[in-house]
Amino acid sequence: MMAVNYSTLRENLKKYCDAANQDLEPIIVTRKNGGNVVLISESEYNNLLENLYIRSDPEYYNKLLKSIEELKSGKTLRSELADE
């Protein structure tokens, strides 16, 4: 994670936006009077929202974890979809 002050960010906005997007690097923007903010890519933001949504439903989240464990342990069946 990278930290940069507001003035430096403003002077080099493209550079830091590129870092957030290309390297998926969160950038903490520090401010003199507090109230820091974090700059992240849209894809990271969407990923955070998706994870929050999935984890907000304990039943669904537990099913997902169980499915992952079954996949890792080889307890899966392979089947072909029929073409119509």
N, C-alpha and C positions, 0 to 999 in steps of 0.2 A: 504494500500500500504506500502511496506517495502522498506527501503533504506539501502544499504550496500556499503562499499567502495570496490574498485577493488581488493585490496590485500586480504580482508576477503572473498570475493566471490571466488577468485582463490583457497584459502585454503579449502573452504567448498563448492565447486561447486556442488557436488551431493545433498547436503542438500538444496541448493537454487533452483536447478532444480526440485527437488521433490516438494518443496513448490509451485513453479510456476505451476506444473502439477496437483498435488493433491488438492491443496487449491485454484487453479486459482488465485494465489496471484501475482500481478505484482511486480517485484523487480527493483527498481531504482539502477543502479550501478553508484556510484559517482566516479569521477576521479579528481586528484589534479589539473590538468590543464584545467578542464572543459570538455565539450563534453560528458556529462553523457549519458548513454544508459539505455534502459529498457529491462528486461528479462521477457518474457511472454511465456505461453505454446503455442504449435502449434495450439491447438483447439481455444484458445483465438485469436490468430493471424488470423486464417481462419475466425472466426466470425467477426472480425473487417473488413477484406476485403469484406466479403459478405455484411455487413451493408453499407460500402462505395459504393459498386456497386449498391445496391438497392436504396440508397438515391441519387445517381447520376442521376437517371431518375425521375424527379418530377411527371410525369404522372403515372408511375408505382407505385411510393411510395404513392401517394394519393389514388390510387385504393386499395392498401394494407391497408392503414389506414381505408378507408371506409368499407372494408370487415371485419376488426377487430371490428369496431363499430357495424356492422350488426350482427355479431356473438354474441357480448356482449348483444345486445338488443333483441336477440331471433328472429331476422328477417332472419331465415334460413329455408331451406327445406331439409328434409332428404329423400334420395332415395337409392334404392338398385341397385347395378350393376348386370346386367344379366350375368349369366354364359353361355358360349358357348361350 
